[in-house]
Amino acid sequence: MSVKKFLVVGAGFSGAVTARQLADAGFSVTVIDKRPHIAGNAYDHLDEHGVLVHKYGPHIFHTNSKRVFQWLSQFTDWRFYEHRVLAQVNQKLYPIPINRTTINELYGLQLSEAEVESYLKDVSIKVEKISTSEDVVLSSVGTDLCEKFFRGYTRKQWGLDLSQLSAGVAARIPTRSNSDDRYFSDEFQFMPAAGYSTMFARMLESSNIKVELGKEFNKSDEQLFDGVVYTGPIDQYFDYCYGKLPYRSLSFKHQHHPEDDRVQQVGTINFPNDYDYTRITEFKHLTGQKINGTSVVYEFPTDEGDPYYPIPRPENNSLYDKYRDLAESCKSTYFVGRLAQYKYYNMDQVVGAALELSSKILAANR
């Protein structure tokens, strides 16, 4: 019986996870990526000052999936890390997501947890049908908190108003009546101890995996393989036959501070109303690295550049559905990941989707 040969397009989470699963099952897997490195947008490296930085902005791992956490644990040790974020409003910093401390410090109050619950209930606006992110925010925190923390940030991040985005975008950010200032509340909150790139290198280290970097995908290559796993933009795969799907991109400004050990109180500071950038992240908070000097990154959302975020709007989802129907008619080409499935996945969700797809491929090739 001949060994099955698969091509995996993309060496990010979705591609690397699927490649390893297929390789462990005895398949011969070739992984290609147009970039000169593995790990996709999670790629990290030592900058010229020796600070471990994330080239494409901060990636903080968190999940409630024990299966996902245990699977990745094969390839990395972990550093416990709970991400904290402050938002600058009127030149002062407040915890985000909004919590008891945010409200008390912003308005000069001394509310208890129960009183914060009552306060939020009083200021919230009743919305008959939740359909947009504006509906989510107004029904949760009311008008003033919406304007101070959400509307400006959303317009910078997405180039759209809250009222123009599907409800799921704002629903990702909770509101708390207690003083919990963690950005995430997942059961598993850790960072790869040696970094993401090291974790990916171990993931792709298999005698059944060949990695080719700096290589563009060519459809004509498909005939050389028994199957293809495609993780790029689904509209690009089909030559934009229904038109281009909208994506949001980012540009980055990396900056080093040689004389400082830390320049921020927390890992990330958001700027919902000031400046062109949305946030600044200081990497030593995330990595725990002990080194002189510190490095930060400024994030500038843009419509130009590599696609990062599918833009969740009903009309965009309808366009994606047309491409999804085409994808489902492909017998030996499989689509997975944020760009291929046009979903605003977190990292753990991408891993879960890749594990699910791997099981599907293995079942079909028994």
N, C-alpha and C positions, 0 to 999 in steps of 0.2 A: 504494500500500500504506500503510495507516494505521500510525502510530507506536504501539507497544505501551505501555500505561500500567500502571505497577506502584506499589503502596503498600507501603512498608517501615515496619513498626511497631517503633520503637526506634532511637535514634541512637547506640548503643554500637558496639563493635567489629563484631559480627556484622551489624548493620543498615547501618552506614556502609560497610563493605567491599563488601557485596552491592550497595548502592545505587550506589556508584562504578563497579563492574564493569558493571552494567546500563546506567548512564548512558553510559559509554564505548562501549557497543555500540549506542547510539542510542535506548534506551528513555527514555520520560518517567517520572521517578521522583519520587514524593512521600514524604518521610520525616516521620513524626510521632513525637513523644515526649511523654509526660505531664509530664516534668520541664521546667524553664525553661532548660535548657542541653543542648548536645550532649555526646558523649563518654561517656555512661553513667557507670558507676562509676569510669572512668579520668579523669573530669573533674578538671582542676586549675585553680587561679586564684591571683592574688595576694591574700593576706589583708590585713587593714587595716594591717598593718605593712610591707607590700611583699614579704613572703616567699612564694615560690611553694609552695603546699601542695596536697596531694591531699585533696579534700573527703571522699572515701569510703575513706580508708586508703591505704597505700602500694601503688603499682603499679610493679613492677620488671620491665622487659622482658628476656626471655632466650629464645633459641631455637636449635635445631640445624637449622632449616629455612632454607636459603639462599633458597628461593623466597619464603617469608613475609617474610624480612628485606629482600630486594630490592624486593618489592612495596610495603612500607611506606616504603621509602627514597625513593619518588617524592614523598612528602609531608612529609618531615622530614630535617634533618641530625641527626646523632647525637652523643651524648657517651658516651665509653667509661666504663662503670661496672660494677664487680664488687661485688655486694652481700655484706656480711658481717654476721653476727648473733652476738650473745653471749646466753647464757642465765644467769639468776641462780639459783644453787643454794646454799643456806646462806650467803646474803649475799655470795657471790663470783661473778665472771663467768667463764664458760667458753665456748669456741667451740662453735657448733652449726651444721651437723651435727657429731656426735661425731667427733673425729679423735684423732691421736696426742697433741696438746697437751692436749686435754680430759682424756684418761685419765691422762696423767702429772701434770698439775696437780691433778686431783681426788683422786688416790690417793697423791700424793707419790712417784711413780715416775720412772724415767729409761729407759723402754723405747725400743728402736729400732723402726723400721717393721715389721721381721719379728717382733719380740717382741710388738708390739701385735696383729698378726694372730693370733699364737698365744694371746695373752691373750683376745681376743674369742672365739676358738674354744673356749677352756676355760670361759668364763662363759656362753656361749650355751646355750640349752635346745633340745634336739632336739624338733621338732614334726613329727609324722607327716604331717599335712595342713595346709597354710597356707590358712586360710579367713578369719581376722579380722586386724585390725591388731595385736591383742595377739600373735598367732602370729608376725607379721612382726618385731615388736620383740624379743620374747623369743628368737627363733631367731637374731637378729642381735647383740644386745648383752646379753642376760641380764636377770636380775631387778632388780639394783640400779640400773643405768643406766636401765632402763625406769621405775622408780619416781621417780628423780630428775629425769628430763628429759621423759618422755613421758606418763605416766598422768594427772598433774594437768593438764597443758596441754590434753590431749585432752578431758578432762571439762569444762573451762571452754569450750573452743572449740566443742565439738559438743553438750554437755549429755548425753553418753553415755560409757560406759567404752570403753577400747580393744577389749575383747572384744565390743562391740556394733556395731563398725564394720567394713565390708568391708576386706579386706587392702590395697586400692589406696590408701587414705588414708595409712597409715604408709609404704607403699612409695615414696611421693614423696620421702621424706627419706633420703638415703644415709648409710652409715657408712663412715668412711675410716680406714685404718691409717697414712696419711702425715699431714703437717702442713698440707695444703691447707685453708685456713679460709674459702674462698669458699662462699657458700650454694648457688650454682648452678655447674655445670661446663659449661654449654652453650658452643658455639662462638661464638655471637653474644650478647654481653652489653652492652647500650647503653641509654641513656635518650634520648627525644626532646629535642634540644638546646633547643628553645623551649617544651617542654612538650607534654603530650598534647592539650590543647584546641586548640592551634595546629595540631597535626598533623591533628586531626579536621576543623577548619575548612577546611583545604586539601583534605582528602579529599572533603568535601561541596561544594566550590566547583566547580560545573559548571552550564552553562546548561540542562542536562537534569535538574537536581535542584532541587526546592523543599522547604524545611525548614519545618515548622510545629511550634513548641514549645508546651508547656503544653496539649497536646491529647490527650485520651483516645481510645483505639481503640474504634470502634463497628462491630460486625459488619455493620451495614446499609450501611456505606461500601464494603464489598467489591464490591458490584455495579457500582460506578463505575469499577472497574479490571479490567484483563485478568489480573492476578495479584497476590498478596499475599505478602510475606515477613514472617513473624511471629517476633519474638525474645523475647516475654514468657513468663510461666509457661504451660506447655502445659495444665495443669489449669484455669487461669482461662479460656483460650480456649474450652474445651469445657464451661464453666459448672459445673465440679467434678462432672460427672455420675457419676464413679466415686469421688468423695471427694477431699479435698485432699492433694496431695503435700507431705511435710514439707520445709521449708527452714529453714536457720539464718540469722540476721540479725546485724547489728552496730550498735552505737551508738558515737559518737566524742566524745572530749573534746579539743578543740584548745587548745593553751597556748602562749603566747609568752614568751620570755625576752629582754627588751630589753638586758640588760647582758652577755649571753654571746655569743661567736662560735659555740661548739659546747658542748653539754652531755652528749654521749655520745661514746664512743670509736668507735662504728660506727653504721651507719644504723639498725639495729633491735636492741633488747634484749627478749628473751623472759622471761616470768615464769611458769614452769611450776607453781610451788607457792605463790606469794605473791600477795596482792591479787586483786581481782575482774577486773582487766584482764589480757589475755594478753600484750600487747607495747606498747612505746613506740617510735615511729619519729621520727627527726629528719630533716627534709626536705633540709636543705642538703647532707647527705652524698650524697643521691640526685641532686640537681640541680646541685651545684657552684656555686650562686648566691653571688655576692659581695655581701653586704649586712650592715649592722650588725644585731645581734640574731639570734635563731634561733627557729624554731617547731617544735613536736612535736605528735604526736597519740597519745592513749591509745585502745586498742581494747577494747570490752566486748562479748563475744558475748551474744546474746539470741535468744529465740524470737519476739520481737515486732519488727515493722517490715518494711521492704522485703526480699524474698527475695534472699539473696546466694549461699548455698551449698546445692546439692542435698545431701541427707544419704545417703551411700552405704551402704545396707543392702539385703539381698536382698529383703525385703518391699516396700521402697520402689521398687526396680527392677521388681518384678513389677507394682506398681500403674502405674508409668510405661509399661510395655509395653502396657497396655490403652489408654492415651492415644495411644501411638505408633501403634497399629493404626488408631485413628480418624484420626490425622494422615495416615497413608499413603493413606487413602481420599479425602482432599481433592485434587481434581484441579488446582486453581489456587492453592492456599494452601500455602506452604512454611514449614517450621519449622527454625530454626537458632539455636544459641547455648546457653549454660549453662542457662538456664531453660527454653527450648523443647525442648531435647534431654535435659534432666535429667542433665547430665554435669558433672563437676568439672573443667572445662576451665581451662588456663592461657590467657593472652592470645594467644599464638602459635597455640595449638590452635583458638581461636575464629576467628582470621583464616584458618587453613587450612580449617576447615569452611565458612566463608563463601565462600572462593574455589572450593571444590568445588561448593557449591550453585549459585553463579553459573554455573559451566560447565554444570551440569545444566539450569538454566533456559534458558540461551542455546541449548543443543542442542535443547531441546523447542520453541523458538520460532523456529527457522530457517525 
